[in-house]
Amino acid sequence: MDVFAPDFSDARQRMIDGQLRPNKVTDQRILDAMGALPREDFLPPELASFAYIDEDVPLGNGRVLMEPLVLARLVQLAAPQAGECALVVGAGVGYGAAVLAACGANVTALEEDPDLLARARAVLAIHAPSVRVVNGPLVEGWPSGAPWDVILIEGAVAEVPNTIAGQLRLERGRLVTVLRKPAERIGRGILAEATAEGVAARPMFDCATPYLPQFQPKPHFVF
């Protein structure tokens, strides 16, 4: 044990008691998971001190570690059940995938950034070894594993991608993400469910989560 390593246990408990419990996070599995997982280990050492702030932590190249409260509320909306198959799109450093796995889901974490992939593989091998980490374009999802019971897109999107939503299990599949329409500064955490008529999405809470770069609004040209 490194006696000089900082102890983040108090900060972790403050996150639970000060950020999550007062803000409608009631699923005890999520509270237990986020109270046990060392969020600081998922970050590069120079960013570890930011692990428990109530903001997104920039990781470079437009990517962030999602704010704890937003992640917790999205996972709660998804309501993962033990044994269900879950896909995390834009898994980044793997923290969201680890939380889902701790709730009992069989998780596949999809990432395409090589640096984030390397970090996710290393830390998940320690803290959530059941998570399968795969490399591929985020916009394509992971069709070879479909249908998915749960899909978490870990970042904001300008629209729910049909390609990814189409990988949900019919009548039972749930997709959660932050929908942030072009020109809007505030997004909305949404729950989208697969039905026979298509995917129906409901806005559930407001948040300011940044776009995943791959899902930003397409530029419009005015002549």
Buried (B, 14 or more C-beta within 10 A) or exposed (E): EEEEEEEBEEBBEEBBEBBBEEBEBEBEBBBEBBBEBBBBBBBEEEBBEBBBEBBBBEBEEBBBBBBBBBBBBBBBBBBBEEEBBBBBBBBBBBBBBBBBBBBBBBBBBBBBBEBBBEBBBBBBEEBBEEBBBBEBEBBBBBBEBBBBBBBBBBBBBBBBBEEBBBBBBEEBBBBBBBBBEEEEEEBBBBBBBBEEEEBEBEEBBEBBBBBBEBBBBEEEEEE
